[in-house]
């Protein structure tokens, strides 16, 4: 006769493995399963975890999925949906805190990790600004716009005001392409020109305009959008994997 472990026993087993080796050796569905045991402690969540991995094609897909799509998966509860969203946001906050005050040039890998986690899975465009001091240390990260990006919604005056408020010496503009392709559009190029001219007028250095795609990114500086100035924090190579 086959003896099936109880939900509590499964949770303790996964907990013991995690305490011994962290997530090394965990299969993708086991990682999700362990998380779900905290949201649904009295249920067998292994089938739910497997459905999530299959539906969204991996861990990244699960954490990038909208709430309504997560809730639509058989067996998911409101608490489980909230937990998955919370875990991603907590990871983003951790990466954000890790780069604050750091030289973004020497810490470019950490900066790109944060940008990728925060933006690559977004279903809408977000335009953010990284404000730096004269030592290229990150002072602030601010979202300037959410939604379709064009030259009429990201106002140069707002950029300049936020730069002055943060006492910034330079700025890096960043936005995402929900399509996953980081190749710049004509609108991206036009907007960059408008913002760059406004910044130059008040001695604010534009270090770069980075576009985040699904698995790669684009650097305006590397592509010759700006003359002179500091080197970019990222590479233009579109095939570059984060």
C-alpha positions in Angstrom: 0.0 0.0 0.0 1.4 3.4 -1.0 1.6 5.9 1.9 1.1 9.5 0.8 2.8 12.2 2.8 0.6 14.8 4.4 0.9 18.5 3.3 2.7 19.2 6.6 5.2 16.5 6.1 5.9 17.7 2.5 6.5 21.2 3.8 8.9 20.0 6.5 10.7 17.9 4.0 11.2 20.9 1.6 12.1 23.1 4.6 14.8 20.7 5.7 16.3 20.5 2.2 16.3 24.3 1.9 18.0 24.7 5.2 20.7 22.2 4.2 21.4 23.3 0.6 19.3 26.4 0.0 17.6 25.9 -3.4 20.3 23.8 -4.9 18.8 20.5 -6.2 15.3 21.9 -6.2 13.3 21.4 -9.3 11.4 24.4 -10.6 8.0 23.2 -9.4 9.5 22.4 -6.0 10.7 26.0 -5.6 7.1 27.2 -6.2 5.7 24.4 -4.1 7.8 25.4 -1.1 6.6 29.0 -1.4 3.0 28.0 -1.8 3.1 25.9 1.4 3.2 29.2 3.3 0.1 30.5 1.6 -1.8 27.2 1.6 -0.3 25.2 4.6 -3.0 22.6 4.8 -3.2 21.6 1.1 -1.1 19.5 -1.2 0.3 22.3 -3.4 2.6 20.1 -5.5 0.0 19.8 -8.3 -0.7 23.5 -8.2 3.0 24.3 -8.5 3.4 22.0 -11.5 0.4 23.6 -13.2 2.0 27.0 -12.7 5.3 26.0 -14.2 3.6 24.4 -17.1 1.2 27.3 -17.7 3.8 30.0 -17.5 6.7 28.0 -18.9 9.1 28.4 -15.9 9.8 30.3 -12.8 10.3 33.6 -14.5 6.9 33.3 -16.3 5.2 32.6 -12.9 6.7 35.7 -11.3 6.0 37.9 -14.3 2.4 36.7 -14.7 -0.4 39.2 -14.0 -2.6 38.5 -10.9 -5.7 37.6 -12.9 -3.8 35.0 -14.9 -2.3 33.4 -11.7 -5.7 33.3 -10.1 -7.1 31.5 -13.1 -4.8 28.5 -12.6 -6.7 25.7 -10.9 -6.0 25.5 -7.2 -4.6 29.0 -6.8 -6.0 31.1 -3.9 -5.9 34.8 -3.2 -3.2 34.3 -0.6 -1.1 32.4 -3.0 -1.4 35.1 -5.7 -0.5 37.8 -3.2 2.5 35.8 -2.0 4.0 35.4 -5.5 3.6 39.1 -6.1 5.1 39.9 -2.8 8.2 37.7 -3.4 9.0 39.4 -6.7 8.5 42.9 -5.2 10.7 42.0 -2.2 13.4 40.8 -4.5 13.2 44.0 -6.5 13.5 46.1 -3.3 16.5 44.1 -2.3 18.3 44.7 -5.6 17.3 48.3 -5.5 18.7 48.8 -2.0 21.9 47.0 -3.1 22.7 49.6 -5.8 21.7 52.8 -4.0 24.7 54.9 -3.3 26.9 52.7 -5.5 29.0 53.8 -8.5 26.8 52.6 -11.3 29.7 52.3 -13.7 31.6 49.8 -11.5 28.3 48.2 -10.4 26.7 47.9 -13.8 26.0 44.2 -13.5 24.0 44.9 -10.3 22.2 47.8 -11.9 21.2 45.8 -14.9 20.0 42.9 -12.7 17.7 45.3 -10.9 16.4 46.9 -14.1 15.8 43.5 -15.7 13.9 42.1 -12.7 11.8 45.3 -12.4 11.0 46.0 -16.0 11.5 43.0 -18.3 8.3 41.3 -17.3 6.1 44.4 -17.3 3.0 44.4 -19.6 3.1 48.2 -19.9 5.9 50.6 -20.7 7.5 52.3 -17.8 9.9 55.2 -18.1 12.3 55.8 -15.2 15.3 57.9 -14.4 18.4 57.0 -12.4 19.8 60.2 -10.9 23.5 60.2 -10.1 26.0 62.5 -8.3 29.3 63.7 -9.8 31.0 60.4 -8.6 28.4 58.4 -10.6 26.8 57.2 -7.3 23.1 56.4 -7.5 21.0 59.0 -5.6 17.5 58.1 -6.6 15.4 56.0 -9.0 12.1 57.6 -10.0 9.3 56.5 -12.3 8.4 59.4 -14.6 5.7 57.7 -16.6 3.7 54.5 -17.0 1.9 53.7 -20.3 2.7 54.3 -23.9 5.9 56.3 -24.2 6.1 59.2 -26.6 7.5 62.7 -26.6 4.4 64.3 -25.2 4.1 62.3 -21.9 7.7 62.5 -20.6 8.0 66.2 -20.0 11.6 67.7 -20.0 10.5 70.1 -17.2 9.6 67.2 -14.9 13.0 65.5 -15.6 14.8 68.8 -14.8 12.7 69.4 -11.6 13.4 65.9 -10.3 17.1 66.2 -11.1 17.3 69.5 -9.2 15.4 68.0 -6.3 17.8 65.1 -6.1 20.8 67.4 -6.5 21.9 65.3 -9.5 24.9 65.8 -11.7 23.8 63.3 -14.4 20.9 61.0 -15.3 20.3 57.6 -17.0 17.0 57.2 -18.7 15.5 53.7 -18.8 12.3 52.2 -20.2 11.1 48.8 -21.2 9.6 47.3 -24.3 6.7 44.9 -23.3 7.1 43.2 -26.7 10.5 41.8 -25.4 12.5 43.4 -28.3 14.7 46.2 -27.0 15.4 47.6 -30.4 14.7 51.4 -30.3 11.8 53.0 -32.2 11.9 56.4 -34.0 9.8 57.7 -31.0 12.5 56.4 -28.6 15.2 58.2 -30.5 13.1 61.4 -30.8 12.3 61.5 -27.1 15.9 60.9 -26.2 16.9 63.9 -28.3 14.3 66.2 -26.7 15.4 65.2 -23.2 19.1 65.4 -24.0 18.7 69.0 -25.3 16.8 70.0 -22.2 19.4 68.5 -19.9 22.3 70.1 -21.7 20.7 73.5 -21.2 21.0 73.1 -17.4 24.3 71.3 -17.4 22.7 67.9 -16.6 24.7 65.1 -18.1 22.7 62.4 -19.9 24.8 59.3 -19.5 22.6 56.8 -21.3 19.2 55.8 -22.4 18.7 52.1 -21.9 15.9 50.0 -23.2 15.1 46.8 -21.4 13.8 43.8 -23.4 12.9 40.3 -22.4 16.4 38.8 -22.4 18.5 41.7 -23.6 19.0 45.4 -23.5 19.9 48.4 -25.8 22.3 51.2 -24.9 21.8 54.5 -26.6 25.3 55.6 -25.6 26.9 52.6 -27.1 25.0 53.2 -30.3 26.3 56.7 -30.7 23.2 58.6 -29.6 25.4 60.9 -27.4 28.7 62.6 -28.2 31.4 62.2 -25.5 30.5 61.8 -21.9 31.0 58.8 -19.6 30.9 55.3 -21.0 27.6 53.4 -20.8 26.7 51.0 -18.0 25.6 48.4 -20.5 26.4 47.0 -23.9 24.5 47.5 -27.1 24.7 43.9 -28.1 21.1 42.9 -28.4 21.8 39.2 -27.9 23.4 40.0 -24.5 21.8 37.8 -21.8 21.2 39.1 -18.3 
